[in-house]
Amino acid sequence: MPPPPDLVVWPSTEEEVQAVIAVARRRKLPVIPYGAGSGVCGGTWATHGGVALDLKRLDRIGPVDATARTVDAEAGVMGETLERRLASEGWQLGHTPSSIYMSTVGGWLAARSAGQLSSRWGKIEDMVLSVRAVLGTGERLETPERPFSGPDVAQLLIGSEGTLCAFTRARLRVFPLPEGRAFHGYDFKTVADGLEAIRVMFRAGLRPSVVRLYDPFDTAIVGDKPPHVSTTSPSQAPALSRELLPALFRVLAPQTLGRPGLMNRATHLLRKSRLVLVFEGEAARAADEDAAARTLCQRLGAVSLGPQPAEKWLASRYDVSYRMSKVFEGGAFADTFEVAAPWERVYEVYQKVREAVAAHAFVLCHFSHAYLEGCSLYFSFVGAAPLGQERERYESIWRIALSAAQSAGANVSHHHGVGLLKARALQESLGEGRHALKMLKDFFDPDGIMNPGKLGL
Ligand SMILES: Cc1cc2nc3c(=O)[nH]c(=O)nc-3n(C[C@H](O)[C@H](O)[C@H](O)COP(=O)(O)OP(=O)(O)OC[C@H]3O[C@@H](n4cnc5c(N)ncnc54)[C@H](O)[C@@H]3O)c2cc1C
């Protein structure tokens, strides 16, 4: 269990946030800004007790300014609420993280979140025009709006994970809902061929909103079957799937997952790497871009599978993250691990992390969130360990995976943030920037009350 705070407060105005921080400052109490708690790096752990500043009651959404194409949203607005509200008026933010049902605008800004469509619409830091925040001094800061001159102060605060300020509001860019979408799936013979296709596509000016390349194991798991939509609740499922199959899994999982080396070697038998692409926007343009991507992929040896794999991905795009509990119920463990790397390093990062983790856990990877300079690698690992050694095994997998990724040229995180889990790795990767970050911390939070320990601060 994470260490709990001493107190939870639910301010509903910026003034109340200021008042809480003023009291905390006087009493030298840690303040832990809290969105929806979906962060996966321990960013909301109250390591020194203190006040959890839950911002979910800051939940107002302003009207869309159709000329400027902006919307103001308070920090506690949930992702799903915002996208539904915008969609009802013909707009979208285009920010759809897998955690959209359980993450907030403030949490996105704090942890540099990326939605599934980031290759086309950008990450949250590309969508934000200005922010309002309460600093660790208790003062309110509103940053100027783009276009402006001089340094961008909003960008100094974005990614600070509650260590400098509590965000209270943001002005965000909106886009009209896409008029059309073009879907396509391809099978490549190797991961390297698929990566080359994505790189060439971006350099040629194509901007799919969804780009996902699955390595052979992940391709096998994604499979060819259409998505299964269940019409019965789990309690009404037949006894076989309700009781017998989970029990079988519980017996078999530790046996099979206890021998990850064997399973990882079997990847060599699988020879397909699947790419899923979605283009969206003006219908004719999406179709043209889809045709250009097809020519390019086929030139690199890909087999076209038509629209089905990408349509299937869209239909089940929020499901997969919620399936992990079954693995834990089966007596095993699973986690995900994401980093980003420039094109010339991506394949090496993939190989090195796989090699490092292969003996300890079963590893899958997909590549997504592509840009001109590179893309993100999203590893999933599943393992089991003898009773009592699970935690040690799990933690050593994290350590060796992160160290292998960094030494092969990856950054620390693409979109899950840093929190406690990757704090040391971040500090090591900052080089001289460490001092600049410490100076910012001392300036914005002179008493060191804001989210102590996170980002290594
Ligand atoms: C199943 C699952 C799927 C996920 N998929 C994605 C994904 O596709 N893309 C992605 O980007 N992330 C994803 N995540 C990670 C997580 O959703 C993001 O990090 C998200 O940005 C966290 O938002 P939150 O509101 O839940 O923040 P929290 O978890 O509450 O907080 C995260 C960090 O931000 C700080 N913080 C929160 N609110 C504020 C604020 N108002 N001001 C200052 N600091 C604040 C906290 O102190 C903490 O350090 C996923 C997580 C899960 C569990």
Ligand as a Chemical Component Dictionary entry (heavy atoms), coordinates in Angstrom:
data_LIG
# 
_chem_comp.id                   LIG 
_chem_comp.type                 NON-POLYMER 
_chem_comp.pdbx_formal_charge   0 
_chem_comp.three_letter_code    LIG 
# 
loop_
_chem_comp_atom.comp_id 
_chem_comp_atom.atom_id 
_chem_comp_atom.alt_atom_id 
_chem_comp_atom.type_symbol 
_chem_comp_atom.charge 
_chem_comp_atom.model_Cartn_x 
_chem_comp_atom.model_Cartn_y 
_chem_comp_atom.model_Cartn_z 
_chem_comp_atom.pdbx_ordinal 
LIG C1  C1  C 0 -4.554 1.917  -17.291 1  
LIG C2  C2  C 0 -3.719 3.146  -17.487 2  
LIG C3  C3  C 0 -3.501 3.622  -18.757 3  
LIG C4  C4  C 0 -2.721 4.773  -18.943 4  
LIG N1  N1  N 0 -2.549 5.259  -20.209 5  
LIG C5  C5  C 0 -1.918 6.426  -20.397 6  
LIG C6  C6  C 0 -1.812 7.000  -21.697 7  
LIG O1  O1  O 0 -2.295 6.463  -22.699 8  
LIG N2  N2  N 0 -1.177 8.180  -21.823 9  
LIG C7  C7  C 0 -0.655 8.826  -20.741 10 
LIG O2  O2  O 0 -0.118 9.929  -20.905 11 
LIG N3  N3  N 0 -0.707 8.292  -19.509 12 
LIG C8  C8  C 0 -1.333 7.131  -19.300 13 
LIG N4  N4  N 0 -1.417 6.600  -18.047 14 
LIG C9  C9  C 0 -0.781 7.298  -16.922 15 
LIG C10 C10 C 0 -1.634 8.406  -16.264 16 
LIG O3  O3  O 0 -2.981 8.291  -16.630 17 
LIG C11 C11 C 0 -1.092 9.775  -16.646 18 
LIG O4  O4  O 0 0.156  9.961  -16.027 19 
LIG C12 C12 C 0 -2.025 10.951 -16.283 20 
LIG O5  O5  O 0 -1.476 12.116 -16.828 21 
LIG C13 C13 C 0 -2.192 11.136 -14.769 22 
LIG O6  O6  O 0 -3.312 11.976 -14.555 23 
LIG P1  P1  P 0 -4.057 11.968 -13.136 24 
LIG O7  O7  O 0 -5.049 13.067 -13.182 25 
LIG O8  O8  O 0 -4.568 10.629 -12.805 26 
LIG O9  O9  O 0 -2.852 12.385 -12.188 27 
LIG P2  P2  P 0 -2.390 11.727 -10.786 28 
LIG O10 O10 O 0 -2.083 10.297 -10.953 29 
LIG O11 O11 O 0 -3.343 12.112 -9.738  30 
LIG O12 O12 O 0 -1.022 12.537 -10.577 31 
LIG C14 C14 C 0 0.087  12.317 -11.435 32 
LIG C15 C15 C 0 1.182  13.336 -11.080 33 
LIG O13 O13 O 0 0.730  14.644 -11.411 34 
LIG C16 C16 C 0 0.659  15.482 -10.259 35 
LIG N5  N5  N 0 -0.560 16.271 -10.390 36 
LIG C17 C17 C 0 -1.826 15.823 -10.595 37 
LIG N6  N6  N 0 -2.674 16.870 -10.736 38 
LIG C18 C18 C 0 -1.913 17.992 -10.621 39 
LIG C19 C19 C 0 -2.196 19.397 -10.696 40 
LIG N7  N7  N 0 -3.427 19.872 -10.890 41 
LIG N8  N8  N 0 -1.157 20.266 -10.548 42 
LIG C20 C20 C 0 0.113  19.828 -10.345 43 
LIG N9  N9  N 0 0.424  18.515 -10.270 44 
LIG C21 C21 C 0 -0.578 17.608 -10.417 45 
LIG C22 C22 C 0 0.646  14.527 -9.072  46 
LIG O14 O14 O 0 1.204  15.138 -7.903  47 
LIG C23 C23 C 0 1.499  13.384 -9.580  48 
LIG O15 O15 O 0 2.861  13.711 -9.439  49 
LIG C24 C24 C 0 -2.166 5.443  -17.828 50 
LIG C25 C25 C 0 -2.391 4.954  -16.528 51 
LIG C26 C26 C 0 -3.162 3.812  -16.361 52 
LIG C27 C27 C 0 -3.390 3.325  -14.964 53 
# 
loop_
_chem_comp_bond.comp_id 
_chem_comp_bond.atom_id_1 
_chem_comp_bond.atom_id_2 
_chem_comp_bond.value_order 
_chem_comp_bond.pdbx_ordinal 
LIG C1  C2  SING 1  
LIG C2  C3  SING 2  
LIG C2  C26 DOUB 3  
LIG C3  C4  DOUB 4  
LIG C4  N1  SING 5  
LIG C4  C24 SING 6  
LIG N1  C5  DOUB 7  
LIG C5  C6  SING 8  
LIG C5  C8  SING 9  
LIG C6  O1  DOUB 10 
LIG C6  N2  SING 11 
LIG N2  C7  SING 12 
LIG C7  O2  DOUB 13 
LIG C7  N3  SING 14 
LIG N3  C8  DOUB 15 
LIG C8  N4  SING 16 
LIG N4  C9  SING 17 
LIG N4  C24 SING 18 
LIG C9  C10 SING 19 
LIG C10 O3  SING 20 
LIG C10 C11 SING 21 
LIG C11 O4  SING 22 
LIG C11 C12 SING 23 
LIG C12 O5  SING 24 
LIG C12 C13 SING 25 
LIG C13 O6  SING 26 
LIG O6  P1  SING 27 
LIG P1  O7  DOUB 28 
LIG P1  O8  SING 29 
LIG P1  O9  SING 30 
LIG O9  P2  SING 31 
LIG P2  O10 DOUB 32 
LIG P2  O11 SING 33 
LIG P2  O12 SING 34 
LIG O12 C14 SING 35 
LIG C14 C15 SING 36 
LIG C15 O13 SING 37 
LIG C15 C23 SING 38 
LIG O13 C16 SING 39 
LIG C16 N5  SING 40 
LIG C16 C22 SING 41 
LIG N5  C17 SING 42 
LIG N5  C21 SING 43 
LIG C17 N6  DOUB 44 
LIG N6  C18 SING 45 
LIG C18 C19 SING 46 
LIG C18 C21 DOUB 47 
LIG C19 N7  SING 48 
LIG C19 N8  DOUB 49 
LIG N8  C20 SING 50 
LIG C20 N9  DOUB 51 
LIG N9  C21 SING 52 
LIG C22 O14 SING 53 
LIG C22 C23 SING 54 
LIG C23 O15 SING 55 
LIG C24 C25 DOUB 56 
LIG C25 C26 SING 57 
LIG C26 C27 SING 58 
# 
